[in-house]
């Protein structure tokens, strides 16, 4: 028997969220030649997971919703094991978090927010390594995925 194919190497990309305007994302896959999204050709719609941190402190960060719509791979129809998502760890109380979550819904994305316990390893390390992030610092994980398609 033939040997199983080797798994594909994970792809990583550095992107600028400011390149992702809603009009260009809505036009996908038909982009005008001058669109900044052309530089991401081959990456658009190809990511199973997008990971981010230290975001959502400026109003412009609500544009990240357009980036996620453009970069996350569409879920395979009927596949229970195909759930492309984005994961963000954010400090609670960060300015513009409500704007960020609202922009996700407007972009056809769903967001589940789970508070991280203060006793978790990440929180203990942050408190130990960053002076001023005392015992009152709290974090949440934001898991974002495409909303289910309506039939």
Secondary structure, 3 states (H helix, E strand, C coil): CCCCCCCCCCCCCCCCHHHCCHHHHHHCCCCCCCCHHHHHCCCCCCECEEEEECCCCCHHHHHHHHHHHHHECCCCCCCCCCCCEEEEEEECCCCCHHHHHHHHHHCCEEEEEEEECCCCHHHHHHHHHCCCCCCCCCEEEEEEEECCCCC
